[in-house]
């Protein structure tokens, strides 16, 4: 049987060169797989043609935007997933989806080798290889950029020597990864962490400092996921796209941070995730109305763990799957509307309503109609404070 390698293909220089490189090194035929997660840019057909022109035996292009939105972004939203309390896991979410398609194609084509173009310094290699280990444990992974000296200079030389149809000069000073959930920007002047990001790093968001009128909208949720904007029912993908546009126009969702990578490096990262940040803000607020106090407290711990697992490449792991079950159960009554005001780089909640709200006006009010029996508070506080009182008395006796 012909030896086959399935390659995660982006259409860029490194993975285009990897096609010929892998074929030369292994004598195998290369099946390129390009997955559209909403990164924009080139048409999938153009990418497919380029893979074939670079020597791929076959190329598969997959429009996975809807799948990405509903099966990866929506679980992240239910988990209010923010790594280090800030980063909405943009790149970390797309890798397991790409892995799922790589594993599928490897099974369908009987390939025993799968390849990616990651370097050895980042998190993405972890997400590819650990994910593949879970979904296709029989395959061997090849990482030519990391393991067989496929440096940038050599890639350019290889592309020129073979006359590959890639523009080797079309190179941004930044390393960019983008999808419908947001955009990650690294390297260039950002590697000096004292440098402020230049305006040219951004493309999903307008400058929040520019004066403009605010935008107000209502997001409706059902069981923890958004289902409509301003009363119009939409798919998960449509909602994220709409919020990227409207929140992006107000400069919402820019982030500049030094991040702890799994491989031990601290790295400067700039992100823009207007839709994700607006939706998480709305979702957290609706939870504060609909989720009971202890469940909400525990969920925050689960959310942090969930984000760390996904960041660390453990999307397909037993703990992640068990936490999903918990988060889904905890999301059962997260239903209702949130009014959001988008302005000057911020998404601010200005109103909330829910048919399954736990907010009880009669209990909360200080006006007439109050049904809260304040006389019960006195005894409750006696008992609530009893352990600390007993301990304090003991300390006093012991001469503390
Ligand atoms: N630091 C982020 C992460 O690990 C972004 C990685 C972006 N990847 C890239 N190839 N530029 O999730």
Boltz pocket constraint, residues with backbone or C-beta under 6 A from the ligand:
constraints:
  - pocket:
      binder: B
      contacts: [[A, 89], [A, 90], [A, 91], [A, 92], [A, 123], [A, 124], [A, 175], [A, 176], [A, 177], [A, 184], [A, 186], [A, 259], [A, 269], [A, 311]]
      max_distance: 6.0
